[in-house]
Amino acid sequence: MNRLLAALTGVALGLTLAAPAHAHPRPLPIRGADVSSLAKSEAYGGVYRDRDGRRGDALRILEKAGLNYIRLKVWVDPADGYNDKTHVLAIARRAKAAGLKLLVDFHYSDSWADPGKQNKPAAWAALTYDQLKQAVYDHTYDVLNGLRRQGTTADLVQIGNELNGGLLWPDGRYDNWPGMAGLLNSGYDAVKAVSSRTRVVLHLANGGDNGLYRWWFDNAAANGIRYDVIGLSYYPYWHGTFEAFQANLNDIAVRYGKPLILAETAYPFTTVDKDGWENIILSAEPYPGYPATPEGQTAFLRKITEMMRAVPNNLGLGVFYWEATWTGVPGNGWDPADPTSGNGWENQALFDFTNRPLPAMREFGQGR
């Protein structure tokens, strides 16, 4: 009788507290994809198809699935000529025409900037510190003003990419916080000079490392670094457990009172290689309980979305899936200086090896 009463009580409580069966959780305001590789993919013959196999514009396919933002990186003078101002403006026109908003990610380099390397553009190598600050301002203003003038004003802007150790080494390195502050604030000022409504993001990697985030943003506060949004990278096979990531999200939201975006994340849908360049992630189960299958990728994005929705005070703005369109296209490799390089990432795109959307795209786009 006690077991029956407990069971009935549990059912009653469930009926009282649970949302209606037809209700869905609050969708994240930002459901985005980094598509920085798209222009080069298309130039080298990359094709994208809808669920029925019809060839189409990758941006419109993403939007139809429910995504509402794209992210584009900017290099200063890349060896292959892509991810520069010209290509960013061209993709931005298409994105805005498709109803998508825009995050611009300034690397302040001629190639990848990340925790392990923050190399100055070749053209800036001999500049004094004051000249370097001016170069940051001028480059940032030039790209963003070009976007504004064509009617595609950026909605979010990253000043630097994965800034764990600062930017533009050595002038803005982690052991020179005043130098870093001057460079970051120069970029911030340029953003606001173009559009006061555009929000500035400061972005670190290692999303499960709370000690890193406290150290970095405490120092940012102490040195007067200005920003509007905190960005994180979190790849579960590199950056710690789901629990550590959620704990960090919750802590920094409360500690700093800023909105958060997951600026980069991804997960494999297969272990198979398509372009002859070994995949970066090879494990059949990169994170426990989430196999490298279409179902595992979908479940991963569902979990990530849940974690961002759980951030206190609704400060979890949303998620950007990294390089959703970087399919296995010969010539569209990771190294702008080496046309023979592959990308190692096609098994983590949101398009499968037949160039059709994976189930994770719609799951993510609907924000469930």
N, C-alpha and C positions, 0 to 999 in steps of 0.2 A: 504493500500500500504506500509506504514511504517513497519507494522508487517511482511508483506511478504518479504520486503527487509531485515529486520533483520533476518528472518528465513533463507533466502537464503545466507546471509552473514555468518551466523553461520555455515551452512553446508559447505560453501566454506572454512572457517577457519578450520573446522574439517578435511576436506580432506587434507588441507595443513599440519596440525600439527600432525595428528594422525599417528601412525605406521601402516603399512600394516596389513590387517585383519589376515593374516596368521602368523605374527611375534609374538614371545613370548618375555616377559621381560628376562633380563639377569638372568640366573640361579645362585643361590648362590654357591660360591665355595665349601662350606661345608654344606652337608645335612646329618646329623648324627643321630644316635640313641644310647642312653645308654642301654646296654644289660647286665648290671652287674648281673642280676638275672638269666641269661640264663643257666649257667652251673648247678645251683641247680635245676632249673625247669626241665631240661632234666634228671637229676639224679633221680628225684621223679616222672618221667613218663610224663612230659610235651611233647606235640606234636604240631608241626607247619605244616600247610598245605598251598599250593599255592591257587590261586583263583579258580582252578578247583577241589580242594579238595584232591590233591595228597600230601602225606606226604613228607616233605623235610626239609632241613637245614634252620633254621630261618635266618641265616646270608645271605645265598644265595637268599632267598626270599626277604629280604630287599634290597640287591644289585640289584636284577632284577627289583625292583620297582623304582630304581634310586638313592637310598641312596649311599653315598660314604665314610662314616666314622662310626666307633663305638666308644663308650666311656665305659671304664671299671674302676670301683673304686677298690682301694687297701686298705685293712685293714691289720694291723700288725699281730695280732694273734686272729682271730675271733673264737668265741665259736663253730660255726658249721663247721669250716674249709674251707668255701667258701670265695670268694673275697680276696684270698691270692695270693702270687706270683705264685704258681703252677697252679692255675686255670686261672689267668690272662695270663700266657704264653700259656696255651693250647687254650684258646679262641682266642688269638692274632694270633696263627698259622692258625687257620681256617679262621679268618677274612682276613688276608693278602692273603691267597690262593684264597679267593673269590673276591679279588680286592678291599678290603676296607682298608682305612687308620685308624689310631689308636690315640685316646686321652686317656691317663692314668691319673686317678684322685686319687691322694694320700690324704687320710683322716688323716693320722698320728694318728690313734686310732685303738682300737680293734672292734669298732662298729661305728655307725653314728656320724659324725662330721658335725655340722650345726650352725646357729647363736645362738641357745640356749645351745649348749654343744660342748665343744672341749676338751674331756677327753684324757689324756695321755694313751698310751698303758700300760698295767700292767707292762710289762718288763722295761719300761722307768720311772716308777713312782719315783724312788729314785735317779735318775741321777742328777748330778749338771748341771748348765746351759751349761757349756762347753761340758760336756758329752752328753747333749741333742742335741746340735748342731751337734756333731759328729754322733749321732744316726740317725738324720734326713739325713745327708749326706750318711751314710753307707746304710741305708734302701733304699733310693731313687736310689743310684748308683746300688745296688744289683739287684733290680727289673728291672731297665732299661737296665743294662748291660746283664742280662739274656735275655731280649727281643732282644737286638742287636746281641748277639751271636747266636741266633737261626734264624737270618735273618728277624726279625719283629720289627725293630727299631721304637720306638714311634715317631709319627709326632708332637703331641702336648702333653704337660704334665701340669697338674694342681698341683701346690705346695699348698696343702690345699684345703679344700672344704667349700664354703660359709663362707668366712673369715670376716664377718661383725665385729665380736668381737675378731679377731685374731685366734691363734691356740695354742695348747699345753698349756692350762691354768695351772697355772698363768704366766708362764715364757714368753709366747708370747701373753698375753692378750692386749686388746685395750688400757689399761692404762699404758702399758710398750712398747712404740713404739721401742726403741732401742733393747729390747729383741725380739720383733716380727721381726724386720728387720734382726737380726742375724740368726734367724731360717729360715726365708724365703730365704735369700741369700745363706744359706748353701744348701738348696734344689736346688736353681737355679744353683749353682756351680756344684752340682752332675749331674744335667741334661746335662749341657754343657760339662762336662768331658766325658760323654758317647757319646754324639753326638752334635756337635756345631750347626747342622741344626735344631734340635728339638726346637720348640718354647715353651716358658714358659708362662702359663696362671695364672693370679691371679683372683679369682672368688668370687664375692659377691652375696648374695640373694637380695630380695626386689628391683627388677629391675625398679620400678617406682619411687624410692626415690632418687631424684637428690642430695638432701642435704647429704645423706649418702655417695654417690659416690664421691662427691667433698671433703667431710671431709676425707674419707679414702685415696683416691689417692693423695690428697694434702699432707697428712701426710706421705704417702709412698715416695713421691718425697723428702720431707724434710729429711727423714731418710735414703735415698740412697737405697731403695728397688728396686731390678732389676727384670724386667719382659718384655715380648714381646707383650702380648695380654691381653686385659681385658675381663673377662667372667662375665656373668650375669645369675641369675635365674629370670624368670618372669612367674608366674602363675597368670592369670588375676583375679581369685577368691580370691587371697590373696594380690597381689602386686600392686594394683592401676589400673587406667584406661589405655586404649590403648594410649590415648593422653599423659599421664604422662610418660609412658614407652618410647614412641617415642621422647618426649622432652629430656628425660635423655640420650637416645642413641645419639641423635644429639649433645647434649652439651658435653658429655665426649669424643666423637670422636674428636671434634674440640679442646677441652681443653687440652687433653693429647696426641693427635696425634697417638694413638695406634689402631690397628685393634680390632674389637669387635666380640665375639661370644656369642650367647645365649646358655649357657651351659646346661640349664634345662628349659623345658616347657612341658606342657601336657594339655589335655582336655578330658572330658568324652564323650563317644559315647552312653552311657545308664546310667540309674540310678539303674539298676538291679544288685543285688549281685549274685556272682557265688560260692564263696568259703565258705560262712557262716560266714565270718568276715566282719563286717559292712564297707561299702565303706567310704573313707575319704570325698569324694565330693558326696553329696546326692541331690543337687538341680536339678530340671528339666531344669533350665536355669541359670547356674552358672555365666555367664556374659551376660548382656542385649543384646538380639538379636542373641544369640548363644545357641540354645537348646542343651541339652545333648543327641544328636542323632548322627548317622553317618554323616549326612549332616552338623550338627553343628560343629562337630569335624573337618570335612574337611574345612569348611569355616573359622574356627579359624586358622588352619595352613596356609591357603592361606593368611589371614590377617597378621599373624606373619611374613611370608616370605616377604610380601610387605613392612612391616616396616623395616626389616633388609636391604632390597635393597635400602630403602630411606635414609640410613645413609650417611652423607656427605662424599665426597672423596672416595667413594667405600670402606669405612672402615668396613662395615658390612659383615664379612666373612661368617657367616652362623648360623645354628641352630642345636642343639641336642635335640631330643625328649626324655624325661626322661622315662626310663624303658618301652620301646616299647614291650618287650617280657615278661613282668611280668603278665602272665595270671594266672587264678585261679587254681593253682595246689596244692592240699593238701600237707603240709610239707614245701612248699616254702614260708614261712611267712617272715614278716619284721624283727622279732627279732631273731638274731642268737643264742641267749641263750634259746629260747623257741620254741621247735619244734611244739607246738600246735597253734602258732600264724598264722593268715592269713595275706594277704598283703594289703587289703583295696584299691588296685590300679588297679585291673583287669578291671574295667570299664573305664580305661584311657589308656589301652594298644593299640597297633596298629594292634592287632589280635583280632577278635571277639570271641564270646563264642563257635563258631564251629571251632576255631583255624585257620580261614582263614584271609587273609589281609583285613583290612578295606579300604574303598575308600580314606581315608586321607593319607594312606601310599603312594600310587601312586601320589596323588596330591603333597605331600611334596617332594617325590623323584624326580619328574620332575621339581620342583622348580618354578612352575608357580604362 
